[in-house]
């Protein structure tokens, strides 16, 4: 494949459920609490997390995601979950949960991730990563999944510019960093609004990867794949 004759010059990816399988939050929280000698069931933790998300939205903390420093945001979030679990408030405990988080998270790259990215690099295409996570989370997940950060010319997280997908500025920042026009870039992700529509709205070609079942008829109108290897059919 000769990149000089391709319309697409760069491929950008979402991270979770696109390149990497990531454990659900309540499972990780349960594991971390257990390691600290705190016994709470998954049935207790899940609604506590749901309530925390609602509390964060109502109190305005959610709007500070990507703007507050990494440790500050997640320690505050952990404190709210602990409170909703009726665990005595303890700032040190909230910080310990954050420090131990990735010791209890299993991050596994999908089998087609390494092969596809290496093939793109060999072809001469530029690659990038655009995630809703904090940069610190992105790097931790990449390290544990075996995907080297050097595989990507640009990595954009929520705190890179203080915005998150689907805000146009996030995609434009990635495109500018790669030195390509929007019509020269392909974006692959698993979320319709944040990934597919967000990329399309700035003029990129978007593809939805269906790692799991999506219960909506809207999918029928989109470009979809079930394996990353299929993206090579969309390079022109």
N, C-alpha and C positions, 0 to 999 in steps of 0.2 A: 504494500500500500504506500503510494507516494503522497506525502502530506502536502506537497506543492499543488496538487490537483484537487485537494479537498476543500470544500466550503467551510467545514468546521475546523478550527485551529486549536480549540481548547475544550476540555470536558471538565465540568465541575460536579462534585458529588455532595449530597447530604451524607451524614455519618450514621446515626442510629437507625437500624432497620433498613439501611441501604447498603452500607459497606460492612457494618458490624452488628452482631446480635448483642443487645444489652439487657441485663436483667431488670425486671420491673422494680420500681422504687420500694414498694412495701416489702418485697422479699429481701432486698439489701438492708433496709432499715431493721428488719427482724433479725437478720444475721449479726449486724453490728451490735444491737442491744443485747443479744444473747452472749456475744463475746465479752460484754461489759457486765454480765451477771444480772441483767434486767430481763425479766420474763414477761413478755407481751405476745399475744397470739397474732397471726396474720389477720384474723377476723377483727381484732381490736385496732391494729395498725392502719388498715386500709381506710376506714372511715375517718380516722384521725388525720390522715394525709389529705383526704378530700376536704375536710373542714379547714385545714391549714391553707389550702389553695384558695378557698372562699374567703377566709380571714385576710389573707394577703391581698386579695383583689379589693375587698371592701375597705381596708385600711391604707391602701395606696402603695403597699410594698411591692406588689407585682410590677407596677410601672417603673420601679427602680431596678428591675432585673437588667443586668448588663451595664448598669451605671454605678451601682454600689460595688466596692471591692469584693472580690470573690469570697474570701473568708467571712466578711461581714454579712453578706447576703445569706449564705448557706447556714451560718451559725444562727442567725435570726430565724431562718426557716426551721431548723432543727429544734430550736427552743419552742416554737409554736406547736410542733408535732408532739414534743414531750408534754407540754401543757395540756394538749388535747387528749393525751394518754393518761392524764392525772399523775404524771411523774413530777415530783417536786422540782420546781424551777432551779436550774443549775447551769450557769453560763459555761463552766468548765466542761460539763458533760456534753453540751451542745458542740463545743469545739472538738472534743474527743471523737464524737460521732463523725464529724467532717474529716478529721485526720485519718480515721480508720476506714472511711467509706470504700476506697478502692482495694483495700485488703480483702474485702468481702464481696466484691463485684466480679462476675465472670464476663469478660468481654471477648467474644470470639468473632473473628473475621469470617464472613461468608466464604465458602470455597471458591467462588468465582471472583472475589475481590482482588486478591494478589495477581492472579493471572491477567485479569482485564487491565489493571493499572500498569503492569509491566509491559503489556502489549502496546498500550497507548504511548508509553514513554519511548519504546523502541521505534514506534512509528514516527516520533518527533512531535507528537501533540503535547500541548501544555495541560497540566492537571491542577485542579484546585479543590478545596474542601470548604463548604459553607454550612455551618451548623448553628442550631439555636442554643447550643451549650456555651458555657464560659470557655475561654481558651484553655484554662487550667484543666477543665474536664475533658476537653478534646484531646489534649496531649496525653493525659492519663489513660484514656480509652485506647488511643493509638498504640501507646507503649505496651499495654496489656494484651492487645489483639494481635501484635506482631506486625502491624502496618507502620512502617517507618515514616516519620513526618517529612523526611527528605523526598518522599515520593510526590509531594505536592508543592508547587511553586508558591501557592498562597493558601493560607488557612485563616478563615474568618469565623469568629465566634461572636456571641452576643456583646461582649465587652471590647471588641476590636474597635468599633466606632460608636458603641453605646446604643445600637439598634439591633433588632433581630428580624429574621424572615417573618413575613413577606415584604418588609419595607424595601422599597426600590434601592435605597442608598446602600444596603448590604450587598446586593448583587452588583451594583455599579462599582463599588469599591473593589470587589474581587476582579471584575473585568479590567478595571484600570490597572490594577496590580499586575495582571497578566499581559497587559498591552494588547488586548484584542477587543474588537467591536462586539456588540451584543449578538448580531446576526452570525458571528463567527464562533459562537459558543453554544455548547450543549449542556443542559443541566439535568441531572438524574436524582430523583428523590422519591420518597414513599408517601408524602402528605400532599393532598391535592391543593389546598389553599396556600400553605407556607412554601412548598417547593414548586409544584407545577405552575400554579397561577402566578406566584411571585416572580418566577423566572420569565414566564411569558409576558408579563406586564412590562418588562424592560427590554423586550425584543429578542430574548434568547429562545432557542428551540428547547422544549421541555419534554421529558419522558418520565412517566410514573412507573416505578418498579413495584410489582405486586408480590412482596415477600409474604404477605398475609392477606386474608380475604377482606375486601373493601365492600361494605354493604351500601352501595349507592349506584343508581343507574347512570350517574354522571361519568363514571369510568368508561362507559361504552363510547363516549365521544372523545376520549383522550388517547394519546400515544402511550401504549403500555407494553411492558416487558416483564418476564418472570426471571430472567437471568441477565446479569451484566454483559455477558458475551453478545447479547442481541443489539447492543448499542452501535456496533460497527455497521449496521444496516442503515444508520441515520446520519452518516457523516457528510452527506451531500444534500 
